[in-house]
C-alpha cells in the first residue's frame, strides 16, 4: 500500500468515526445536552479572549509610537 492510499484510508476511517460519533451524540438527549453545554462553555471562554487579543493587536498596529515602545521594551 502506498503512502497516498494509506492516507486516503485513514481519512475515510476518521470521517466515518466522526459521523458515527455525531449521530450518537445528536440522537442521545443526555449526550446532546452535554455537547451543547460544552460548546457553549468553550465559546464563552475562548471567543472573548480571541476577540480581545485581536482588538489589542489592531490597536498596537494602528499607532507607530506604541509599536516603537513595545520594541524598545522587548514586548
Secondary structure as GFF3:
##gff-version 3
##sequence-region A 1 75
A	DSSP	alpha_helix	3	27	.	.	.	ID=ss1
A	DSSP	alpha_helix	29	62	.	.	.	ID=ss2
A	DSSP	alpha_helix	64	73	.	.	.	ID=ss3
###
